[in-house]
Amino acid sequence: MLAKKTTLTLEAAKAIAAAAEAESKKLGLRLVIAIVDDGGHLVLLQRDDNAQVGSVEIATLKARTAVLFRRNTRDFQDVVEGEGRLALLCIPNGVPLDGGVLLKAHNEIIGAIGVSGASDQADGDIGRIAASVLASY
């Protein structure tokens, strides 16, 4: 028997990125936004004019970390900072920094957004705001 699953579309990824962009502009930030599907494969990458180039890789890794470990990257950051579990810094292809947020539809993980270029808190807040777009789908 085959399972049915909801998949992230480019249209939905664009809507999510647009919400992140609107919030970053409101705050005067220049960010990189990466959106991956449920396998961690890049669906959309957007870099604001003059955003730091290093954030391209970080945003992508934040999104991949979230989807591959099935949790927001803030969870990892909280454990590293709160419990001092520095071993989490060695996770292959993992970034324990806020800004990687799961994308869910009907409680099913369909991908993740990674935001980079501002503080970890701002990156995460913008990612969470953008992810909330899926509530209207």
C-alpha positions in Angstrom: 0.0 0.0 0.0 1.3 3.5 -0.9 1.0 6.5 1.4 -0.3 9.8 0.3 1.6 12.9 1.3 1.3 16.6 1.0 4.2 18.2 -0.9 5.6 21.7 -0.9 4.9 23.6 -4.1 6.9 26.4 -5.6 3.8 28.6 -5.3 3.6 27.9 -1.6 7.4 28.5 -1.2 7.1 31.8 -3.0 4.3 32.9 -0.6 6.3 31.8 2.4 9.4 33.7 1.1 7.2 36.8 0.4 6.0 36.8 4.0 9.6 36.6 5.2 10.7 39.3 2.9 7.9 41.7 4.0 8.8 41.2 7.6 12.5 41.7 7.0 11.8 44.9 5.0 9.6 46.2 7.8 12.5 45.7 10.2 15.1 47.1 7.8 17.0 43.8 7.5 18.9 42.3 4.5 18.5 38.5 4.7 18.9 35.3 2.9 15.8 33.0 2.7 16.2 29.3 1.8 13.2 27.0 1.5 13.7 23.2 1.2 11.3 20.3 0.7 10.8 17.4 3.1 14.0 15.8 1.8 16.1 18.8 2.4 16.4 19.8 -1.2 16.4 23.4 -2.1 13.1 24.7 -3.6 13.8 28.4 -3.4 16.7 30.7 -2.4 16.4 34.4 -2.2 19.2 36.9 -1.2 18.3 40.5 -0.5 20.4 43.1 -2.2 23.6 43.6 -0.2 22.9 40.7 2.1 26.0 39.0 3.3 27.0 36.2 0.9 27.9 33.9 3.8 24.3 33.8 4.8 23.5 31.8 1.6 25.0 28.7 3.0 23.9 29.3 6.6 20.2 29.8 5.6 20.3 26.7 3.5 21.9 24.7 6.3 19.4 26.0 8.8 16.5 24.8 6.6 18.1 21.4 6.0 18.9 20.9 9.7 15.3 21.6 10.6 13.8 19.2 8.1 16.4 16.4 8.5 16.1 16.4 12.3 12.4 17.1 12.3 12.7 20.0 14.7 13.3 23.7 14.6 16.9 24.7 14.9 16.1 26.8 17.9 15.6 23.6 19.8 19.3 22.7 19.2 20.4 26.3 20.1 18.5 26.1 23.4 20.2 22.8 24.3 23.7 24.1 23.5 23.2 27.4 25.3 21.0 26.1 28.2 22.5 22.7 28.9 26.0 23.3 27.5 25.8 20.3 25.2 28.6 21.3 23.0 28.6 17.9 21.3 25.6 19.2 19.2 28.0 21.5 17.5 29.4 18.4 15.7 26.2 17.4 14.1 27.0 16.7 10.4 25.4 19.3 8.2 23.7 20.7 11.3 23.4 24.3 12.4 22.3 24.9 16.0 21.2 28.5 15.5 17.7 29.8 15.5 16.3 30.5 12.0 15.5 27.0 10.7 11.8 26.5 11.0 9.7 23.5 10.0 7.0 24.0 7.4 3.9 21.9 8.2 0.6 21.2 6.5 -2.1 19.3 8.4 0.6 18.4 11.1 2.8 16.9 8.3 6.3 18.2 7.7 6.5 19.3 4.1 9.8 21.2 4.3 11.5 24.0 6.2 12.6 27.6 5.9 16.0 28.9 6.8 16.6 32.6 7.5 20.1 34.1 8.0 21.6 37.6 8.1 20.4 39.2 11.3 20.5 38.0 14.9 19.5 34.5 15.6 16.3 35.7 17.4 15.3 37.9 14.4 16.1 35.1 11.9 13.9 32.7 13.9 11.1 35.2 14.4 11.0 35.9 10.7 11.1 32.2 9.9 8.2 31.6 12.2 6.1 34.4 10.8 6.8 33.1 7.3 5.9 29.5 8.2 2.5 30.7 9.5 1.5 31.4 5.9 0.8 27.7 5.6 -2.2 28.0 8.0 -4.1 29.6 5.1 -3.4 26.6 2.7 
